[in-house]
Amino acid sequence: MRPSQRRGLGAEAARHEHVRVLPDGAVELVARGSSRRLDSAEVRRAVLLDPQGSRRLLGGDAHHAGALLLLGPNDVPRLALQLLEWAPPAPVDVVTLRETSGVEAVCRGLGVPLEPADAGQWDAATLRGVLHSPGPAPRWPGRPGWWLSWAAVLLAIVVLLGASASPGGRVDQAVGDASGGVLALLAALLAIAVGVPTVLGLVAAARARRSPPEAAAGPELVVVPSPAGPVPRQVLEHELRLGPDALQLRRFEAVVVLPGPLAGGVAVAVLEPGAVRLRDTHGLLYSSLRTDVWCGDQASRVVLRDKLAAAGLEVLESPVDALDSVDHDELTLDGSNTRLIARPADSGRPFDGPVQVVAVATGAAAMACYAPVDSGADWQLVPAVALGGLCLGLTAVLAVLGLLERRRSRQQQTVVDPYRGRTTIR
Amino acid sequence: MSGNTFTFVPADLDRWLLLPLTGDVDHEAAALVFDRVGHAASEDFLEMTTAWVAGTTRIARRDADRLLSGSHVPTFAAWVLLPGPRLLLPGPVAFLRAGPLAADATDDDALGAVVDLSAELHGELEVEGVDTASGPALLVRRRPVRDLDGVRAVEEHRLAIWPRPDLEAVVSLTLYVVDLVEGGAAAEPFRELATGLRWDVT
């Protein structure tokens, strides 16, 4: 089993993490530079938790397709894997997903049938304790960070309103000297608690984006888009790396590794008028690429066909399109769908929401810190200046990071005509 | 039971589609689909749905003929389990059949008359006594193990068995599902079909 597509800080997990069954029946969870092992005696049964049970017991995103639970003696859960965290990009039904995600392959490797789970058998804490999610863990403070940010803003507003309401702008006369100072320092602490991990996360994500893709261990062929007409620049950065064991697909900075022909995965490429279907030998769909993006003319279609064949895939031509939709990511050319399903932790954000909220919190807290100082409360001078300064610095860094991201986004959205070399700004 | 007439009244269940085991397959399938979806469906949908209903019916009729000529076991009805309420998409098929049973047979004998009790199973055989519209029955879940080209496959077999030593017959409703997860999902619809099914011998 390999992780579903990930970008930013999660891209490394997409490239390297996997779950496999060893010849001795042990289950191995492999990450880059580390691995964890469940001996064969520890796994007695494999059960599938339905989407409702998965949502109730494992939480997380709103979308669930169920979860694989490996159970030890007495049905004690040893490992939980959520299907959508290990799903190829093709939108398929849950029955197909069991096969394409590798769940059925794990069961075959273990020599046990996949059984339906009785969701009432375990509590949420037990299952969350054995849940393994690929990629970086949610960044501290997680979802509470959203509320901490707004709490900091609220406290800062109270302090600033108090200062503005008092005669001569003296906060001590409106909310009390000590109260005003304490509220301002509390706002600063809350803002820093969210701001520091946010800044560190955004910087780490930016560094991860800049690191070049690593060379494959074995022979590899690279397919890049050859669009039929003008496309945003970021579309031209897509690539499909073809190897005998794995196919690595990168679109809008999101990476997914699909099992290759030697790994029992993608073995057939069907060239249809509107899409290139990557299927296994049983016809199960792993990914669908738009032909107007990846092979927009006859010459590039021939090149694509030759590369797919050279990589060991059986290439078939179909005069009609299958009923399947293309991948969610390929439906738009601006990457909005890919960003929509990206995880906050992959982009360095502690919570799922606009990062500008954190900048507002740190900015407001900085202003609140200087209000008590302005009122002349000497005992608050050093901590207020220090924390206010830190908040001010965080605000500046967040603003710069936001501007850089905005500029990068504009550059990526620049429409490029690959055939004429003409560039226009949308 | 020879010389008697078997009749049944299936409950109107939205998870099951009763297949036409008599008459012209294509005509009956088209009429059945049209009856279910009416004028609301597109031509393409009607055509596609009629095609799979007709195909599934042909397979069901072939199985019924094979069983009748080989084992003299008649098949009275066949239903497709739909993936959702009134969702006309293919699924596993349940068969209503009857076989011979000794006049002094017990419930275990009736079970043994319908399934191979010596077959290798995954897990335990589960038997539950239930009251149905056609009298007391046994609801059975068994998971036979099959060897498919060296791969050990486990399937799910759900049965409702009505032992009727007074008629010297055992009536059974059987459903095979190729994997256990789908088999688990079929449990409630199957129970609904079995308990609501009203059959009689006249």
Interface residues (C-beta under 8 A of the other chain):
Chain A: L48 V95 R98 R108 G111 P113 L114 E115 P116
Chain B: H122 R143 V151 R152 A153 V154 D179 L180 V181 E182 G183 G184 A185
